[in-house]
Amino acid sequence: MTARELLTAARERLRAAPREALGELVELRRILGVARQPRIARRSEAWHLGVLLLTDDAVLATGDIVRARQEARRGYTAESQRRRAELAAAARRGGFAEGEIVHIGWRMLDPDAVDRGEASGPLAPVDGVVSIRWSAAGGFVPLERYLDERIGLLLEPPPGA
């Protein structure tokens, strides 16, 4: 099967599954020289399938994932923690509900390029089989098997998940 056919079949299986928000970080203009805090604007929604985000008409590679929350003063041991807290507060300022999951920094993938024999993000043809690299250190696995596993987890999450 082609990448496009696999993704279309996945969308059909996912129709009743929950989706997560896609957002975009918006840096606001200064007003009278005063900087305004950035916010994350809602752009769309997608099914989260590991390293992929699947929308009704596109496939995306995941970026950062944050949970919207009110800004609070905290001490941080790492700059990365401070940055994630700032992104979570930016999502809340952008109108996301407290605790809502938001994907930012995602990027568009081209399934047609994969069908032509080219790679697109984590998607690539390997020995004539549409495959996906599920982690930076991991190898490629067939996309069909990967989608079956991820859709199964989304439709029937393990207890306690």
C-alpha positions as CSV (number, residue, x, y, z in Angstrom):
1,M,0.0,0.0,0.0
2,T,1.1,3.6,-0.6
3,A,1.6,6.1,2.3
4,R,-1.5,8.0,1.2
5,E,-3.6,4.8,1.2
6,L,-2.3,3.8,4.7
7,L,-3.1,7.2,6.1
8,T,-6.6,7.3,4.6
9,A,-7.4,3.9,6.0
10,A,-6.0,5.1,9.4
11,R,-8.3,8.1,9.3
12,E,-11.4,5.9,8.8
13,R,-10.4,3.8,11.8
14,L,-9.9,6.8,13.9
15,R,-13.2,8.7,13.2
16,A,-14.5,8.1,16.8
17,A,-11.2,8.5,18.5
18,P,-10.3,11.6,20.6
19,R,-8.2,14.3,19.0
20,E,-5.7,16.7,20.5
21,A,-5.2,20.4,19.8
22,L,-2.6,21.8,17.4
23,G,-1.3,25.2,18.3
24,E,1.2,27.8,17.0
25,L,3.3,30.1,19.2
26,V,2.5,33.7,18.4
27,E,4.9,36.5,19.4
28,L,2.8,39.6,19.9
29,R,3.9,43.1,18.8
30,R,5.0,45.6,21.4
31,I,2.5,48.3,22.3
32,L,4.1,51.7,23.1
33,G,7.4,49.9,23.5
34,V,6.0,47.4,26.1
35,A,6.5,43.7,25.3
36,R,3.5,41.5,25.5
37,Q,3.6,37.9,26.5
38,P,3.4,35.3,23.7
39,R,0.5,33.0,23.4
40,I,-0.3,29.8,21.6
41,A,-3.1,30.2,19.1
42,R,-5.3,27.2,18.2
43,R,-4.8,26.1,14.6
44,S,-6.5,22.7,14.3
45,E,-6.7,19.3,15.9
46,A,-5.2,15.9,15.2
47,W,-5.0,12.3,16.3
48,H,-1.7,11.8,18.1
49,L,-0.1,8.6,16.9
50,G,3.4,8.6,18.4
51,V,5.7,10.6,16.2
52,L,2.9,11.4,13.8
53,L,-0.1,13.8,14.1
54,L,-2.9,12.9,11.6
55,T,-5.5,15.5,10.6
56,D,-8.4,15.1,8.2
57,D,-6.2,16.2,5.3
58,A,-2.6,16.1,6.4
59,V,0.1,14.2,8.3
60,L,2.5,16.0,10.6
61,A,5.6,15.2,12.6
62,T,5.2,15.9,16.3
63,G,7.1,18.7,17.9
64,D,6.7,19.8,21.5
65,I,3.7,18.7,23.6
66,V,2.5,20.9,26.5
67,R,-0.5,20.9,28.9
68,A,-2.1,24.3,29.2
69,R,-1.9,25.7,32.7
70,Q,-2.0,29.0,34.6
71,E,1.3,30.8,35.0
72,A,2.7,30.4,38.5
73,R,6.0,31.6,40.0
74,R,8.2,28.6,40.6
75,G,11.9,27.9,41.1
76,Y,13.4,25.8,38.3
77,T,16.5,23.7,38.4
78,A,16.8,23.6,34.7
79,E,16.2,26.2,32.0
80,S,14.3,23.6,30.0
81,Q,11.7,23.4,32.8
82,R,11.3,27.1,32.8
83,R,10.7,27.1,29.0
84,R,8.1,24.4,29.2
85,A,6.3,26.3,31.9
86,E,6.3,29.4,29.8
87,L,4.9,27.4,26.9
88,A,2.2,25.9,29.1
89,A,1.2,29.4,30.3
90,A,1.2,30.7,26.7
91,A,-1.2,28.0,25.8
92,R,-3.5,29.0,28.6
93,R,-3.3,32.7,27.5
94,G,-4.2,31.5,24.0
95,G,-7.5,30.2,25.3
96,F,-6.8,26.5,25.8
97,A,-8.6,24.9,28.8
98,E,-6.6,24.2,32.0
99,G,-4.9,20.8,31.5
100,E,-5.7,20.6,27.7
101,I,-2.9,18.9,25.7
102,V,-1.5,21.2,22.9
103,H,1.0,20.2,20.2
104,I,3.3,23.0,19.0
105,G,6.4,23.0,16.7
106,W,4.9,20.3,14.5
107,R,5.9,20.2,10.8
108,M,4.1,19.1,7.7
109,L,5.1,15.8,6.0
110,D,4.6,14.9,2.4
111,P,3.2,11.3,1.9
112,D,3.3,11.8,-1.9
113,A,7.1,12.3,-1.7
114,V,7.3,9.0,0.2
115,D,5.3,7.3,-2.5
116,R,7.7,8.7,-5.1
117,G,10.6,7.1,-3.2
118,E,11.8,10.1,-1.1
119,A,11.9,10.5,2.6
120,S,9.7,13.1,4.4
121,G,10.6,13.5,8.1
122,P,10.3,10.1,9.9
123,L,8.6,8.6,6.8
124,A,10.6,6.8,4.2
125,P,10.5,4.0,1.8
126,V,12.7,1.1,2.9
127,D,13.1,-1.8,0.4
128,G,9.9,-0.8,-1.3
129,V,7.9,-0.7,2.0
130,V,6.5,2.6,3.4
131,S,8.2,2.8,6.8
132,I,8.6,5.1,9.8
133,R,11.4,5.8,12.1
134,W,9.7,5.9,15.5
135,S,12.6,7.5,17.4
136,A,15.9,9.2,16.6
137,A,17.9,6.2,17.7
138,G,15.4,3.6,16.5
139,G,15.3,1.8,13.2
140,F,12.5,1.9,10.6
141,V,9.4,-0.2,11.0
142,P,6.7,-0.7,8.4
143,L,4.1,2.2,8.6
144,E,1.2,-0.2,8.4
145,R,2.3,-2.1,11.5
146,Y,3.1,1.1,13.3
147,L,-0.3,2.6,12.6
148,D,-2.1,-0.6,13.6
149,E,-0.3,-0.6,17.0
150,R,-0.8,3.2,17.6
151,I,-4.5,3.2,16.6
152,G,-5.1,0.2,18.9
153,L,-3.5,2.0,21.8
154,L,-5.6,5.1,21.1
155,L,-8.9,3.3,20.7
156,E,-8.3,0.9,23.7
157,P,-5.7,2.5,26.0
158,P,-4.2,0.1,28.6
159,P,-5.7,0.3,32.1
160,G,-4.3,3.3,34.0
161,A,-3.2,5.2,31.0
